């Protein structure tokens, strides 16, 4: 498939994701996370390995694996029916911060001593940044979730459009922005049936911290753990529905975008044995989610987190690529103007 065709398909996938997010925000997210998510993890991680995880050193990725183990350890030490305590979230934010900026080091520096010195400085700086409440919100919650599926996905779209000088690619970015605007600007219909099954509500509760943090971040509604009626705010309020639209749209399109680019990035070019292993693992994950959504979420948490952290070097290379493409265009424009 040519790049233009992929862009056109992605425009359609954006519109479908957005429409479904308006109609079934909670159900769409739960479906996408359980069905599309694991297949995404099982296919992206081997593809990243073939690309040496976009790092300069052969073993650089081990820092990201270590961070995953430490963060997952905190999560698994928390009882399954509870959320991670504030002290645990602070540690998660610290490890994510080190992994995120450590990945930048691994994409830009060559020698081991440079990398080691930079990572030590990054780790030391967390003692300063961890004093700010927004630090935990961004690195403990947003980067592994909404920033990964929304902001980084938008960056991939922009880089592709710039590199290929594609009008369809630019238009897809416009559609992406328009979908986002619609999510926030179109008020939920007061006549809309907002009833949800007990299964949907109980399955989503472990994700609720992201919704409340986004409400606070956007200044849409001030929410604390002690706020009365948290369940009503989350599931039935206009604010809750708008935030859920954003999350459902972002996750669903993020996964669909990956699969739509199969012919471009060729993640499917693996051995028959590899394909069978992926399908068996995917089927197993679907079975776990079908038995109990919370159990599926818990058992696949480490894998989900691992794919997020291993993608950090690619994220940095994407933003570096955007900067280079924009710089090249401005330089050409300046030269043309001067002559």
N, C-alpha and C positions, 0 to 999 in steps of 0.2 A: 504494500500500500504506500502511495506517495504521501509526502508530508502534508500537502494540502488536503488530501482525503482524511488523514488523521485529525487535522484541525477541525474539519467539518463534522466528523464524528464526535469530537470532543465538545463542540458547541451543542450538539444534540444531547449528549450525556449530561452536560451542565444543566440544560433546561429541564430534562427529565428529573435529575436529582433535586433541583430547586422545587419543581412542582410537587414531587412526592414529599419533600420536606415541609411544604405548606400543608399538605393534607394529613400525613401520618408522621409527624416529627419524631416521636419517641419510638414508634414501631420501626420506622425506617432505620434509625440509628442502630437499634438492637439487632435487626436483621443484617445490616451491612457489617457491623463489628464482628458478628459471630460467623457469617457465611463468607463474605468477601475478604475480611481481615486476615484470617489464617492462611488462605491461599496466597494472599499478597506477601505475607511474611515468608512462607515456604518457598516462594519463587524469587523474591528480591534478595534475600540473604545469599543464596548461591551465586546470583548474578553479580552482586557486589564483590564476592570473593574472587570471581574471575577478573574483576577490574582492580584487584589488590586494594579494595575498599577505598580507592581514590587517594591513598596516602603515598608518601614518598619512600617509606621504609617497609620492608617485608613484614615486620612484626609490630608495626605501629598500632594495628587494630586491637592488640591485646589490652591496651589501656581502656578502650571502649568496652571490651568484654569484662574487664575487672570492674569498671564502674557499674555495668549491668548487674554483675553478681552482688555487689555491695547494696545497690538500690533494691534489687529483688529480695535480698536477705532481710532488709527492713520490712518489706511488704509481707513476706511469708512469716515473719515472726509476729505479725499482728493477727489476732484471731480473725477468722473469716467473716464473722458477723460485725466487725468493727472497722472503723476507718483508721488510717495511720495517725498517730498522735502528733501534736505540734513539733516536739523535739525530733521525731522521726522524719517529718516533712522537711525540717531544716537541714538534716543530713542528706536527704534525697536531693534538695536544691543544691547543696554543696557539691555532691558527686556529679550531678548533671552539669553544673557550671564548669567543673574541671574537665569533664568529657567534652563539652561543647567547644570550649576555647582550646582544649588540648587537641581537638580535631583540627582546628585552624592551624595550630603549630605543625601538625603532621602533614598538612597540605602545602606549607610554605617553607619549612626549614628542612635542611638535608642532614646535617651532622647530629650525632647522638647527643653530644654535650650541649648543643644549642637547644635541642628539644627538651632535655632534662632540666636545664636551667629555666627555660620558659615555663614548663609545667610546674616547677617548684614555686615560681613567682605567682602563677595563676592560683595554685592551691593556697598560698599565703594570703592572697588578696581576698579570699573568701571570708577571712576573719573580719574584714572591714565591711564588705558588701552584705554579709549575713545579718548585720545590724538593722538593715532596712526591710520593712515588711514586704515591699513589692518584690524584693529579691526572691523570697520563697514562693510568691505567687507566680512569677515568670518562670523560674528555673525548676521549681518543684511541681508545677502544674501545667503552665501554658506551653512551654517548649516541647515536652513529650506528647502533647495532645493537640490543641487547636493550632498552635504555631506550626507544628509539623505537618498537619493535614491541610491547613489553609494557606498560611503565608508562604511556606516553602513550595507548595504546589503552584501558587501564583507566580513564584519566581521561576519555576521550571517553564511555565507557559511563556513568560516574558523572554527568557533566554532563547527559547526555541524560535520565537517570532523574530527576534533580533538577528540571530545567526542565519536564518534562512530567508530573511527579508520577506516574510510572508504576510500578505494582507489578511489572509484567513486566520493566521496566528494572532495578529494584532486584534482582529475582530473577536476572536475567542477570548482574549483578555478583557475586551470591553464587555462581552457577555458575562464573564466571570464577575466583573465589577457591578454590572447591572443586577445580577442575581443577588449579590450581597446587599446592594441598596434596597432592593425589593424586600428582602428579609427584614430589614430594619424599618422601612418606611410604610409598608402595607400593614395596617393594624389588623390583628386577628378578628375574624368575624364573631361578634358577640352571640350570634345564633348557632355557631358551630358546636357540634357535639364534642365536648371535651372529656367525656367519660373514658376511662382507661381501665383495663382489666387489672386485677390484683397481680397477675404474673408480670405484666409490663412494668407496673410501679415498683414491685419488689426487685425485679431484675435491674432496674435502672438506678436504684438508690446508691449503689457504690460509685456511680459516676457523678453524683449530684454536686460534689465539691467544685467541679469545673463550672457548672452552671452558675452557682452562687458567686464564685470568683469573677466570672465574666460580668455578672450583674453589677458587682461592686466596681470592677475595672471601668466599665462603660458609664458608670454613674446612673444606671437605670433604676436601681433600687438598692438601698443599703441593707445588706443581709449579714447576720452574725449567727453563730451556732445557737445562740439563745433567742433569736427572733421567733416570735409566735407564728404559728401557721406555716412552717417551712414547707410542708407537703403541699399545701394549697398554692404557695408561691411557685414552687417548682413545677407542678403539674397543671395548674389551672389558670394562673394569672396571665395577663397579656405579656408581661415581661418574661415570664417563664417560657411561654410558647415561642416568643421571638428568639430567645437565646437557644432554645432547642432546635428551631429551624436552622440556625447558623451551624450548630454542631452536626446535625443530621446531614445537611447539604455538604459541609466540608469533608466529613468522613466518607460519605458515599461517593462523591465525585473523586476524591483522592484515590480510592481503590479502583474505581472505573477508569480513571485516567491512566493508571499503571497498566491495566489490561488492554486498553485501547492502543497503547504504543508498542505492542508486542512485535509488530513488523519493523519497527524503527530501532528499538534497543535490543531486540532479539534475545530476551531473557529465556525464551522457550527452547533455545538451541542447546539442549542437554541430552545426555544419553537416554535410551529407552528405560534403562534401569532407574535413572534419576527421575524420569517422569512418573514411573510406577511408585517410587518412594514418596514423591510429592503428593500424588493422588491418595495413597494409603494414609499418609499423615493428615491430609485434609479431611478425609472421610472420618478418621478417628476424632479429630477436633469437632467436627459436626455432630458426631454421636455424643460427645461429652456435653456440648452445649444443649443438645436435645434432651439429655437426661436431666440436667440442672444448669441453668444459665450461669449461676454464681460459681459453680464448680468449674465450668468451662473458662470463665473469666479468670479465676484464680490460677488454674493450671497453665493457662497460656499467657499469663502476664509477663513472665520472663522473656518469652519469645517475642511478644509484642514490643517490649522495651528494647530488646536487643536490636531489632530491625530499625528502631528509631535512632539509637545511638550510633549504630554502624553507618547510618546514612549521613551523619554530621559532616564528614569530610566532603561528600558530594554536595551537601547544602552550601558549604563554604565555597567550593569550586564554582557553584552556580552563581553565587553573588559576585565572585571575582570575575566570572565570565560576563555577567551583565555590565559590570563596571568597564571592562575592556571593550565591549561592543559599543557602549555609549561613548567612551573616550575616542574610539576610532572614528565614530561618526562626527563628533564635534571637531576633532582635529582636521578631518577632511573638509568640513564646512568652513573652518577658519582659513585653511590653505586656499580654498576656492575663493573665499571673500578677499583674501589678500592679493590674489593674482588678478 
